[in-house]
């Protein structure tokens, strides 16, 4: 059995071919065809690389691509193997293959040459490109690639006259001279037109020639003209196909670039011609306005637009890329701002002209000076003010200082520098306090507006009073509450967080120190002019401690100390209950019976003048703070478990002022600050 030698990309891998039919890409074997030009009969040389000598019992099977044409038979002895003629050669048209047996006397040392000469009459594909054939020797198959060259070295030239839209046209196609393309009498030549061309219903055969000679047969079907050569074409002459305008082909109605396709059946594949252009008709449509267009192009009122042509045309128009409509009568153009009107004429039963475009600029409203906002305050006496004007057309602007109710006549108006898009800048000289300026704005239609804007020069930092916390406070909890007062309309930031400031300058904010111990709470007040006042309040911050319990577990942690609960927290329907006795003690409360009535309890605050009264099974509780009594409603009443008082988590929140957190895994965390 022969083994194919090929390069392996993966080292240390040895592939032994089994006695199955294998198809592999050959790396040392090759095939050569001569000539390699499309549609010509060719000779084929196949050089095979084999590991073992040929065996005269082996059969060689060569399968050609379906595009190649095989003869009906190949004479014995024409095909050779290592220069030794083969015996009988079998041609299989169905599979496009030939086969023969290795002739006796063939000697091979791993390299074998198979020659299929020109006399075997095997014909190349009519289209150039990459093809492959397969060679099977015994049980091993090799796939070999080869290239077929196109018959023509360049695209056929084409000449169209006139090259205008919607016109009857004459077309001349010239194929470059080619020694291998021989046009014989009876050859069929096909010319395919793009669908945009309008073909005649009945072709006029006398208007078609090949190399100046009439053709006996012309047919037309779905944009394909088929010509039959009436005589042989001289091999020294280029192939010239001429179709006169009398044939009845009409160019497309709109401008574009096109190609035709030329094919000689059985000799030349479908080949595209050079690109040619069909040009639009010269524009004849004119546009006019009422009133006439101003010199600077800006209309102060919507104009009436009229489109006309000196020749018979159907006119269409569109605005800024919108849908195209047919023009019927003059119309009022009302689009504010800058618009583009496109318009075009179309010959009756003919082609289109070049599209024309006209920019129309309309500004019917006076300009508006935008509010200055934060720019109306500054701490800089030499101030560059940037401001905007709202208007459809480009504007110009002058700025002058006003003293009292009169414009300062001694000051020359300052022309604002345009920044583009009706944005301007002006360099202003300010005095302390309020400065009034008159802004004179003129749009492109000549409308003038004068508006006063005030700019305040303020160099004084805003006042800042911090009520709480005070210096040296010891604060426990997740947040530090900061309260104080500043100048109305100022901005307050507390440790980088922006606070709300009311109309009286009062503010409330919170801060979350990142570490415990001595810290400073930084408060910055900033007024509208950009002046700032910064204060820092030193405090001692304690983040607090916590009680950690878990539903159905008596294990608990009180301020990082392990405890055993008298009774485990539990669920009653969807409500979580926790034991109160040990928790109350940790929070500096004393749990006592309220008199002799069973189920009534008193929770006495050991740090403040405060008492909580509640009863097991009742949803009403009471807070006594001095002489004031507060009624508290609970959604779920306190309960007992194993003789111990247990309360819902909302009891901890509403009556003890804490915020318990319950997690999905049953953990309960109650954070508090030691008192």
GUZAVO-142757 format. One line per field, with one value per residue (C-alpha): residue number from 1; residue in one letter; x, y, z. Coordinates in nm, 3 decimals. Each point is the difference from the previous one (the first is absolute). Last residue first. Layout:
REM GUZAVO-142757
i	c(NUM,...);
aa	c(A,...);
xx	c(X,...);
yy	c(Y,...);
zz	c(Z,...);
END
This chain:
REM GUZAVO-142757
i	c(675,674,673,672,671,670,669,668,667,666,665,664,663,662,661,660,659,658,657,656,655,654,653,652,651,650,649,648,647,646,645,644,643,642,641,640,639,638,637,636,635,634,633,632,631,630,629,628,627,626,625,624,623,622,621,620,619,618,617,616,615,614,613,612,611,610,609,608,607,606,605,604,603,602,601,600,599,598,597,596,595,594,593,592,591,590,589,588,587,586,585,584,583,582,581,580,579,578,577,576,575,574,573,572,571,570,569,568,567,566,565,564,563,562,561,560,559,558,557,556,555,554,553,552,551,550,549,548,547,546,545,544,543,542,541,540,539,538,537,536,535,534,533,532,531,530,529,528,527,526,525,524,523,522,521,520,519,518,517,516,515,514,513,512,511,510,509,508,507,506,505,504,503,502,501,500,499,498,497,496,495,494,493,492,491,490,489,488,487,486,485,484,483,482,481,480,479,478,477,476,475,474,473,472,471,470,469,468,467,466,465,464,463,462,461,460,459,458,457,456,455,454,453,452,451,450,449,448,447,446,445,444,443,442,441,440,439,438,437,436,435,434,433,432,431,430,429,428,427,426,425,424,423,422,421,420,419,418,417,416,415,414,413,412,411,410,409,408,407,406,405,404,403,402,401,400,399,398,397,396,395,394,393,392,391,390,389,388,387,386,385,384,383,382,381,380,379,378,377,376,375,374,373,372,371,370,369,368,367,366,365,364,363,362,361,360,359,358,357,356,355,354,353,352,351,350,349,348,347,346,345,344,343,342,341,340,339,338,337,336,335,334,333,332,331,330,329,328,327,326,325,324,323,322,321,320,319,318,317,316,315,314,313,312,311,310,309,308,307,306,305,304,303,302,301,300,299,298,297,296,295,294,293,292,291,290,289,288,287,286,285,284,283,282,281,280,279,278,277,276,275,274,273,272,271,270,269,268,267,266,265,264,263,262,261,260,259,258,257,256,255,254,253,252,251,250,249,248,247,246,245,244,243,242,241,240,239,238,237,236,235,234,233,232,231,230,229,228,227,226,225,224,223,222,221,220,219,218,217,216,215,214,213,212,211,210,209,208,207,206,205,204,203,202,201,200,199,198,197,196,195,194,193,192,191,190,189,188,187,186,185,184,183,182,181,180,179,178,177,176,175,174,173,172,171,170,169,168,167,166,165,164,163,162,161,160,159,158,157,156,155,154,153,152,151,150,149,148,147,146,145,144,143,142,141,140,139,138,137,136,135,134,133,132,131,130,129,128,127,126,125,124,123,122,121,120,119,118,117,116,115,114,113,112,111,110,109,108,107,106,105,104,103,102,101,100,99,98,97,96,95,94,93,92,91,90,89,88,87,86,85,84,83,82,81,80,79,78,77,76,75,74,73,72,71,70,69,68,67,66,65,64,63,62,61,60,59,58,57,56,55,54,53,52,51,50,49,48,47,46,45,44,43,42,41,40,39,38,37,36,35,34,33,32,31,30,29,28,27,26,25,24,23,22,21,20,19,18,17,16,15,14,13,12,11,10,9,8,7,6,5,4,3,2,1);
aa	c(X,X,X,X,X,X,X,X,X,X,X,X,X,X,X,X,X,X,X,X,X,X,X,X,X,X,X,X,X,X,X,X,X,X,X,X,X,X,X,X,X,X,X,X,X,X,X,X,X,X,X,X,X,X,X,X,X,X,X,X,X,X,X,X,X,X,X,X,X,X,X,X,X,X,X,X,X,X,X,X,X,X,X,X,X,X,X,X,X,X,X,X,X,X,X,X,X,X,X,X,X,X,X,X,X,X,X,X,X,X,X,X,X,X,X,X,X,X,X,X,X,X,X,X,X,X,X,X,X,X,X,X,X,X,X,X,X,X,X,X,X,X,X,X,X,X,X,X,X,X,X,X,X,X,X,X,X,X,X,X,X,X,X,X,X,X,X,X,X,X,X,X,X,X,X,X,X,X,X,X,X,X,X,X,X,X,X,X,X,X,X,X,X,X,X,X,X,X,X,X,X,X,X,X,X,X,X,X,X,X,X,X,X,X,X,X,X,X,X,X,X,X,X,X,X,X,X,X,X,X,X,X,X,X,X,X,X,X,X,X,X,X,X,X,X,X,X,X,X,X,X,X,X,X,X,X,X,X,X,X,X,X,X,X,X,X,X,X,X,X,X,X,X,X,X,X,X,X,X,X,X,X,X,X,X,X,X,X,X,X,X,X,X,X,X,X,X,X,X,X,X,X,X,X,X,X,X,X,X,X,X,X,X,X,X,X,X,X,X,X,X,X,X,X,X,X,X,X,X,X,X,X,X,X,X,X,X,X,X,X,X,X,X,X,X,X,X,X,X,X,X,X,X,X,X,X,X,X,X,X,X,X,X,X,X,X,X,X,X,X,X,X,X,X,X,X,X,X,X,X,X,X,X,X,X,X,X,X,X,X,X,X,X,X,X,X,X,X,X,X,X,X,X,X,X,X,X,X,X,X,X,X,X,X,X,X,X,X,X,X,X,X,X,X,X,X,X,X,X,X,X,X,X,X,X,X,X,X,X,X,X,X,X,X,X,X,X,X,X,X,X,X,X,X,X,X,X,X,X,X,X,X,X,X,X,X,X,X,X,X,X,X,X,X,X,X,X,X,X,X,X,X,X,X,X,X,X,X,X,X,X,X,X,X,X,X,X,X,X,X,X,X,X,X,X,X,X,X,X,X,X,X,X,X,X,X,X,X,X,X,X,X,X,X,X,X,X,X,X,X,X,X,X,X,X,X,X,X,X,X,X,X,X,X,X,X,X,X,X,X,X,X,X,X,X,X,X,X,X,X,X,X,X,X,X,X,X,X,X,X,X,X,X,X,X,X,X,X,X,X,X,X,X,X,X,X,X,X,X,X,X,X,X,X,X,X,X,X,X,X,X,X,X,X,X,X,X,X,X,X,X,X,X,X,X,X,X,X,X,X,X,X,X,X,X,X,X,X,X,X,X,X,X,X,X,X,X,X,X,X,X,X,X,X,X,X,X,X,X,X,X,X,X,X,X,X,X,X,X,X,X,X,X,X,X,X,X,X,X,X,X,X,X,X,X);
xx	c(-2.501,0.144,-0.104,-0.227,-0.016,-0.256,0.096,-0.234,0.125,-0.266,0.185,-0.210,0.124,-0.183,0.114,-0.101,-0.015,-0.011,-0.234,-0.095,-0.378,-0.052,0.307,0.036,-0.379,0.013,0.226,-0.284,0.028,0.071,-0.070,0.128,-0.219,0.093,-0.097,-0.204,-0.149,0.011,-0.272,0.027,-0.080,0.099,-0.163,0.192,-0.175,0.229,-0.027,0.158,0.059,0.363,0.034,-0.259,-0.017,-0.313,-0.077,-0.307,0.004,-0.103,0.087,0.265,-0.046,0.203,0.137,0.323,0.171,0.228,0.192,0.331,0.290,-0.168,-0.296,-0.272,-0.194,-0.322,-0.209,-0.358,-0.054,-0.125,-0.144,0.188,0.164,0.185,0.252,0.356,0.247,0.291,0.157,0.367,0.006,0.181,-0.264,-0.283,0.161,0.022,-0.371,-0.153,0.013,-0.037,-0.307,-0.011,-0.336,-0.096,-0.206,0.148,0.373,0.244,0.292,0.148,-0.074,0.215,0.274,0.357,0.249,0.329,0.153,0.068,-0.248,-0.264,0.039,-0.266,-0.043,-0.352,-0.087,-0.345,0.034,0.348,0.137,0.259,-0.003,0.209,0.263,0.043,0.192,0.170,0.111,0.183,-0.055,0.203,-0.216,0.164,-0.120,0.045,-0.132,-0.001,-0.045,-0.121,-0.228,-0.309,0.115,0.202,-0.027,0.235,-0.051,0.273,-0.077,0.326,0.087,0.125,-0.080,-0.168,0.063,-0.172,-0.219,-0.355,-0.138,-0.357,-0.155,-0.246,0.005,-0.157,0.065,-0.346,-0.116,0.113,0.346,0.018,0.339,0.267,0.232,0.377,0.043,-0.302,-0.056,-0.218,-0.095,-0.117,-0.341,-0.072,0.313,0.085,-0.161,0.065,-0.072,0.226,-0.122,0.279,-0.097,0.069,-0.034,0.179,0.099,0.234,-0.013,0.333,-0.090,-0.369,-0.208,-0.225,-0.073,0.252,-0.006,0.144,-0.004,0.073,0.346,0.015,0.129,-0.337,-0.019,-0.360,-0.090,-0.332,-0.149,-0.189,-0.152,0.014,-0.146,0.078,-0.152,0.219,-0.089,0.335,-0.066,0.103,0.062,0.064,0.086,-0.032,0.204,-0.086,0.265,-0.105,0.251,0.370,0.088,0.043,0.209,-0.135,0.169,-0.277,-0.064,-0.257,-0.210,-0.223,0.117,0.358,0.223,-0.072,0.192,-0.229,0.047,0.046,-0.193,0.225,-0.040,-0.048,-0.368,-0.066,-0.348,-0.265,-0.233,0.268,0.336,-0.006,0.303,0.005,-0.014,-0.024,-0.128,-0.013,-0.241,-0.001,-0.354,-0.250,0.027,0.077,0.298,0.262,0.241,0.365,0.117,0.369,0.029,0.256,-0.134,-0.004,-0.222,-0.284,-0.377,-0.226,0.180,-0.202,-0.309,0.080,-0.345,-0.001,-0.029,-0.287,0.023,-0.303,-0.212,-0.062,0.340,0.006,0.298,-0.052,0.294,-0.062,0.077,-0.005,-0.040,0.137,-0.273,-0.202,-0.074,-0.282,-0.371,-0.051,0.343,0.053,0.099,0.166,-0.032,0.171,-0.089,0.250,-0.113,0.155,-0.225,-0.379,-0.181,-0.280,0.049,-0.317,-0.089,-0.002,-0.196,0.013,0.338,0.001,0.105,0.323,0.009,0.221,0.375,0.018,-0.311,-0.104,-0.079,-0.136,-0.051,-0.154,0.171,-0.093,0.269,0.068,-0.039,-0.169,0.007,-0.165,0.056,-0.198,0.209,-0.057,0.089,0.329,0.182,0.374,0.220,0.248,-0.098,-0.369,-0.198,-0.275,-0.344,-0.121,0.260,0.128,0.132,0.103,-0.034,0.205,0.268,0.213,-0.117,0.156,0.306,0.012,0.341,0.218,0.189,0.214,-0.168,-0.083,0.090,-0.232,0.233,0.146,0.016,-0.297,-0.254,0.169,-0.098,-0.011,-0.135,-0.090,0.116,-0.171,0.055,-0.298,-0.232,-0.374,-0.244,0.209,0.117,-0.245,0.082,-0.194,0.214,0.004,0.251,0.265,0.135,0.364,0.203,0.374,0.222,0.359,0.169,0.303,-0.204,-0.231,-0.360,-0.175,-0.340,-0.364,0.064,-0.322,-0.106,-0.194,-0.120,-0.081,-0.223,-0.281,0.006,0.126,0.098,0.222,0.077,0.181,0.250,0.114,0.372,0.185,0.199,-0.331,-0.299,-0.342,-0.234,-0.136,-0.147,-0.265,-0.111,-0.376,-0.100,0.295,0.207,-0.010,0.323,-0.035,0.000,0.371,0.084,0.136,0.183,0.013,0.210,-0.091,0.257,-0.153,0.291,0.314,0.138,0.353,0.098,0.351,0.193,-0.181,-0.062,-0.183,-0.380,-0.167,-0.358,-0.179,-0.337,-0.240,-0.263,-0.365,-0.015,-0.146,0.319,0.299,0.309,-0.090,0.167,0.147,0.354,0.117,0.344,0.019,0.176,0.371,0.222,-0.274,0.003,-0.004,0.278,-0.070,0.173,0.085,-0.071,0.080,-0.198,0.178,-0.173,0.153,-0.153,0.172,0.103,-0.279,0.053,-0.242,-0.050,-0.018,-0.101,0.093,-0.130,-0.056,-0.331,-0.031,0.130,0.302,-0.052,0.129,0.080,0.223,0.237,0.109,0.185,-0.104,0.336,0.032,0.328,0.098,0.237,0.040,0.278,-0.207,0.057,-0.275,0.074,-0.359,-0.257,-0.187,-0.366,-0.237,-0.277,-0.165,-0.248,-0.296,-0.223,-0.273,0.242,0.214,0.289,0.195,0.362,0.137,0.373,0.234,0.304,0.324,0.146,-0.023,-0.369,-0.127,-0.343,-0.012,0.055,-0.359,-0.215,-0.216,-0.378,-0.308,0.219,-0.004,-0.120,0.117,-0.266,-0.087,0.344,0.208,0.020,0.319,-0.011,0.327,-0.030,0.275,0.101,0.319,0.108,0.157,0.302,-0.056,-0.011,-0.184,0.037,-0.211,0.073,-0.306,0.049,-0.310,-0.018,-0.265,-0.289,-0.099,-0.312,0.197,0.374,0.239,0.173,0.144,-0.125,0.219,-0.086,0.183,0.111,0.210,-0.265,-0.296,-0.330,-0.152,-0.269,0.015,-0.147,0.038,0.285,0.128,0.237,0.243,0.006,0.305,-0.032,0.327,-0.030,-0.333,0.004,0.067,0.135,-0.118,0.125,-0.287,0.022,-0.026,-0.131);
yy	c(5.532,-0.269,0.055,-0.247,-0.244,-0.281,-0.287,-0.295,-0.306,-0.229,-0.089,0.253,0.287,0.207,0.354,0.174,0.381,0.144,0.255,-0.218,0.023,0.015,-0.192,-0.267,-0.048,-0.040,-0.300,-0.182,-0.046,-0.302,-0.021,-0.324,-0.270,-0.269,0.241,0.311,0.241,0.371,0.123,0.021,0.305,0.226,0.332,0.249,0.254,0.274,0.137,0.330,0.077,-0.113,-0.223,-0.276,-0.232,-0.210,-0.330,-0.128,-0.331,-0.213,-0.370,0.066,0.349,0.316,0.300,0.174,0.243,0.302,0.239,-0.101,-0.234,-0.291,-0.014,-0.205,-0.259,-0.068,-0.313,-0.121,-0.373,-0.083,0.291,0.057,0.327,0.052,-0.285,0.128,0.003,0.239,0.178,0.079,-0.151,-0.314,-0.044,0.029,-0.264,-0.247,0.035,0.063,-0.334,0.048,-0.048,-0.020,0.044,-0.203,-0.266,0.023,-0.040,-0.055,0.149,-0.259,0.008,0.080,0.102,-0.126,0.282,0.051,0.346,0.220,0.264,-0.268,-0.307,-0.272,-0.381,-0.097,-0.095,-0.032,0.335,0.150,0.268,0.278,0.300,0.289,0.263,0.366,0.189,0.221,0.346,0.258,0.347,0.277,0.248,0.136,0.320,0.122,0.320,0.029,0.274,-0.132,0.291,-0.209,-0.072,-0.299,-0.139,-0.282,-0.227,-0.241,-0.239,-0.073,-0.334,-0.121,-0.369,-0.235,-0.025,0.075,0.276,-0.007,0.352,0.123,0.326,0.267,0.355,0.335,0.287,0.151,-0.130,-0.352,-0.153,-0.371,-0.161,-0.107,-0.277,0.060,-0.010,0.229,0.213,0.311,0.211,0.357,0.124,0.138,0.088,-0.259,-0.190,-0.318,-0.366,-0.308,-0.347,-0.255,-0.339,-0.365,0.056,0.151,0.362,0.143,0.376,0.181,0.305,0.023,-0.222,0.179,0.370,0.073,0.364,0.103,0.350,0.021,0.113,0.364,0.077,0.058,0.166,-0.029,-0.020,0.144,-0.050,0.261,-0.078,0.191,-0.159,0.079,-0.169,0.040,-0.329,-0.155,0.059,0.300,-0.024,0.299,-0.117,0.279,-0.062,0.058,-0.057,-0.097,0.006,0.080,0.147,-0.215,0.028,-0.230,-0.216,-0.133,-0.349,-0.117,-0.300,0.029,-0.341,0.119,0.165,0.357,0.269,0.260,0.354,0.225,0.326,0.304,0.135,0.371,-0.027,-0.219,-0.125,0.154,-0.148,-0.021,-0.022,-0.238,-0.186,-0.089,-0.334,-0.043,-0.312,-0.149,-0.272,-0.303,-0.107,-0.225,0.181,-0.072,0.201,-0.148,0.124,-0.019,0.272,0.073,0.186,0.247,0.075,-0.373,-0.129,-0.080,-0.013,0.022,-0.304,-0.222,0.067,0.232,-0.020,-0.037,0.309,-0.043,0.087,0.127,-0.256,-0.057,-0.142,-0.193,-0.142,-0.198,-0.201,-0.099,-0.337,-0.120,-0.361,-0.065,-0.065,-0.318,-0.215,-0.032,-0.054,0.370,0.126,0.010,0.312,0.015,0.183,-0.019,0.261,0.015,0.153,0.249,0.152,0.010,-0.214,0.205,-0.027,0.132,-0.182,0.071,-0.265,-0.370,-0.135,-0.376,-0.125,-0.160,-0.133,0.188,0.047,0.363,0.107,-0.184,0.101,-0.138,0.166,-0.161,0.170,0.161,0.254,0.346,-0.141,0.135,-0.021,0.269,0.044,0.248,0.139,-0.043,0.325,0.162,-0.192,-0.051,-0.043,0.279,0.186,-0.044,-0.250,0.171,0.015,-0.222,-0.257,-0.159,-0.344,-0.119,-0.348,-0.061,-0.235,-0.181,-0.358,-0.258,-0.202,-0.373,-0.121,-0.285,-0.268,-0.232,-0.312,-0.301,-0.347,-0.301,-0.283,-0.014,-0.306,-0.233,0.276,0.333,0.228,0.377,0.173,0.371,0.241,0.304,0.337,0.217,0.275,-0.052,-0.092,-0.302,-0.001,-0.104,-0.291,0.023,-0.177,0.333,0.124,-0.227,-0.319,-0.069,-0.301,0.017,-0.308,0.111,-0.089,-0.224,-0.319,0.114,-0.064,-0.294,0.076,0.062,0.011,-0.072,0.274,-0.042,0.320,-0.052,0.254,-0.243,-0.168,0.140,-0.201,0.089,-0.237,0.052,0.255,0.292,0.064,0.299,-0.213,-0.140,0.211,0.091,0.268,-0.232,-0.228,0.248,-0.145,-0.012,0.093,0.232,-0.009,0.265,-0.002,-0.005,-0.382,-0.007,-0.121,-0.343,-0.050,-0.355,-0.125,-0.330,-0.148,-0.096,0.117,-0.013,0.237,-0.094,0.089,-0.147,0.271,0.271,0.355,0.202,-0.017,0.312,0.086,0.279,0.128,0.245,0.158,0.103,0.257,-0.008,0.105,0.130,-0.181,0.069,-0.213,-0.289,-0.139,-0.321,-0.157,-0.369,-0.068,-0.082,-0.307,-0.204,-0.380,-0.024,-0.213,-0.344,-0.071,-0.340,-0.189,-0.364,-0.239,-0.328,-0.335,-0.319,-0.346,-0.101,0.325,0.258,0.343,0.284,0.319,0.360,0.337,0.364,0.257,0.083,-0.089,-0.209,-0.304,-0.166,-0.259,-0.360,-0.095,-0.308,0.133,0.276,-0.255,-0.166,-0.055,-0.178,0.051,-0.214,0.075,-0.262,-0.200,-0.099,-0.248,-0.073,-0.311,-0.118,0.277,0.133,-0.065,0.264,0.235,0.319,0.227,0.232,-0.207,-0.055,0.034,-0.298,-0.035,-0.329,-0.004,-0.331,-0.056,0.255,0.125,0.005,0.352,-0.011,-0.082,0.081,0.085,-0.019,-0.378,-0.102,0.268,0.218,-0.011,0.221,0.301,0.172,0.355,0.178,0.182,-0.319,0.004,-0.302,-0.341,-0.200,-0.370,-0.202,-0.376,-0.196,-0.347,0.133,0.101,0.341,0.041,0.101,0.337,0.183,0.357,0.057,0.232,0.049,0.151,0.105,0.106,0.253,0.071,0.363,0.139,0.197,0.050,-0.232,-0.131,-0.215,-0.141,-0.087,-0.220,-0.036,-0.249,0.130,0.131,-0.210,0.081,-0.327,-0.241,-0.348,-0.323,-0.251,-0.251,0.189,0.294,0.027,0.345,0.076,0.285,0.096,0.361,0.154,0.187,-0.312,0.029,-0.262,-0.331,-0.206,-0.371,-0.269,-0.342);
zz	c(7.681,-0.224,-0.362,-0.169,-0.294,0.002,-0.233,-0.060,-0.192,-0.146,-0.325,-0.192,0.213,0.265,0.082,0.324,-0.006,0.352,0.162,0.297,-0.038,-0.377,-0.120,0.268,0.005,-0.381,0.056,0.179,0.380,0.221,0.373,0.161,0.157,-0.255,-0.274,0.070,-0.254,-0.087,-0.240,-0.383,-0.212,0.287,0.086,0.218,0.227,0.132,0.356,0.109,0.371,-0.009,-0.304,0.038,-0.303,-0.037,-0.176,-0.191,-0.188,0.302,0.051,0.264,0.141,-0.046,0.194,-0.108,0.238,-0.059,0.222,-0.160,0.075,0.186,-0.242,0.177,-0.202,0.191,-0.053,0.018,-0.062,0.348,0.193,0.327,-0.095,-0.325,0.012,-0.059,-0.293,0.070,-0.299,-0.064,-0.354,0.118,0.275,-0.252,-0.224,0.291,0.087,-0.343,-0.186,-0.378,-0.224,-0.383,-0.173,-0.310,0.187,0.348,-0.063,0.283,0.195,0.241,0.373,0.302,-0.241,0.035,-0.052,-0.186,0.038,-0.303,0.122,0.078,-0.219,-0.004,0.010,0.105,-0.359,-0.164,-0.181,0.032,0.229,-0.030,0.237,-0.123,0.065,-0.083,-0.278,0.255,-0.113,0.209,-0.143,-0.165,-0.199,-0.317,-0.164,-0.358,-0.155,-0.380,-0.258,-0.336,-0.088,0.068,0.355,0.121,0.353,0.094,0.302,0.113,0.287,0.176,0.158,0.340,0.042,-0.243,-0.370,-0.332,0.139,-0.141,-0.031,0.003,-0.117,0.110,-0.133,0.086,-0.244,0.029,-0.340,0.090,-0.054,-0.087,0.059,-0.252,0.124,0.002,0.378,0.027,-0.309,0.015,-0.303,0.042,-0.114,0.349,0.201,0.265,0.288,0.195,0.055,-0.029,0.101,0.038,-0.139,0.089,0.371,0.298,0.033,0.263,-0.043,0.033,-0.212,-0.063,-0.223,-0.061,-0.035,-0.276,-0.114,-0.337,-0.149,-0.376,-0.109,-0.113,-0.352,-0.168,-0.341,-0.114,-0.368,-0.114,-0.346,-0.193,-0.339,-0.326,-0.312,-0.362,-0.304,-0.309,-0.172,0.093,0.371,0.211,0.376,0.225,0.355,0.256,0.314,0.365,0.268,0.355,0.281,-0.028,-0.339,-0.310,-0.318,-0.271,-0.267,-0.228,-0.134,-0.252,-0.100,-0.304,-0.133,-0.020,0.262,-0.110,0.189,0.154,-0.128,0.305,-0.018,0.054,0.352,0.056,-0.083,0.302,-0.082,0.218,0.264,0.270,-0.168,-0.294,-0.134,-0.370,-0.187,-0.376,-0.180,-0.347,-0.112,-0.230,-0.091,0.177,0.333,0.366,0.118,0.229,0.267,0.100,0.236,0.044,0.331,0.121,0.350,0.081,0.284,-0.235,-0.017,-0.310,-0.149,0.231,-0.212,-0.293,-0.158,-0.377,-0.217,-0.244,-0.371,-0.191,-0.187,-0.372,-0.093,-0.330,-0.189,-0.322,-0.139,-0.361,-0.153,-0.361,-0.113,-0.347,-0.253,-0.017,-0.301,-0.248,-0.046,0.083,0.099,0.373,0.193,0.338,0.330,0.341,0.260,0.287,0.328,0.245,0.266,0.004,-0.256,-0.155,-0.377,-0.163,-0.321,-0.373,-0.197,-0.093,0.109,0.041,0.342,0.126,0.356,0.245,-0.055,0.109,-0.196,-0.317,-0.356,-0.327,-0.338,-0.309,-0.293,-0.328,-0.073,0.146,0.349,0.313,0.379,0.215,0.373,0.210,0.284,0.376,0.177,0.103,-0.275,0.049,-0.311,0.081,-0.318,0.066,-0.216,-0.190,0.159,-0.159,-0.096,-0.322,-0.100,-0.346,-0.149,-0.317,0.134,-0.260,-0.039,0.229,-0.101,-0.073,0.105,-0.122,0.189,-0.213,-0.125,0.213,-0.121,-0.002,-0.104,-0.345,-0.225,0.051,-0.053,-0.061,0.290,0.048,0.313,0.011,0.270,0.155,0.169,0.098,-0.122,-0.014,-0.280,-0.108,-0.364,-0.270,-0.236,-0.328,-0.261,-0.186,0.258,-0.155,0.161,-0.091,0.114,-0.071,0.042,-0.047,-0.329,-0.059,0.037,-0.281,0.100,-0.164,-0.148,0.093,0.375,0.188,0.240,0.326,0.173,0.368,0.180,0.069,-0.345,-0.329,-0.308,-0.296,-0.286,-0.332,0.128,-0.215,-0.037,0.146,0.247,0.128,-0.106,0.141,-0.144,-0.271,0.265,0.117,0.335,0.072,0.358,0.039,0.322,0.273,0.200,0.381,0.001,-0.079,-0.353,-0.102,-0.330,-0.131,-0.291,-0.167,-0.240,-0.333,-0.212,0.208,0.257,0.104,0.354,0.049,-0.180,0.197,-0.121,0.264,-0.016,-0.141,0.091,-0.189,0.121,-0.166,0.223,-0.006,0.284,0.354,0.176,-0.193,-0.131,-0.364,-0.111,0.198,-0.051,0.167,0.047,0.084,0.332,-0.014,-0.044,-0.165,0.008,0.376,0.143,0.144,0.330,0.147,0.320,0.079,0.224,0.073,0.045,0.139,-0.043,-0.322,-0.163,0.016,-0.155,0.076,-0.200,0.120,-0.141,0.066,-0.250,-0.367,-0.159,-0.319,0.185,-0.170,-0.275,-0.007,-0.360,0.075,-0.266,0.235,0.212,0.329,0.173,0.337,0.185,0.300,0.287,0.274,-0.164,-0.298,-0.283,-0.247,-0.204,-0.005,-0.036,0.307,-0.081,-0.141,0.110,-0.129,0.178,-0.057,0.233,-0.259,-0.290,0.111,-0.248,0.023,-0.115,-0.137,0.035,0.139,-0.185,0.209,0.028,0.384,-0.044,-0.349,-0.145,-0.377,-0.010,-0.063,-0.161,0.221,-0.037,0.003,0.073,0.340,0.067,0.317,0.208,0.192,0.165,-0.108,0.170,-0.071,0.093,-0.018,0.048,0.177,-0.119,-0.158,0.350,0.038,0.227,0.362,0.174,-0.276,-0.135,-0.306,-0.294,-0.220,-0.346,-0.193,-0.363,-0.097,-0.233,0.037,0.176,0.263,-0.045,0.187,-0.314,0.138,0.328,0.299,0.298,0.329,0.264,0.287,0.244,-0.104,0.175,0.112,-0.115,0.153,-0.139,0.282,0.030,0.305,-0.039,0.289,0.158,0.212,0.253,0.175,-0.123,-0.099,-0.332,-0.205,-0.355,-0.247,-0.135,-0.134,0.076,-0.265,0.091);
END
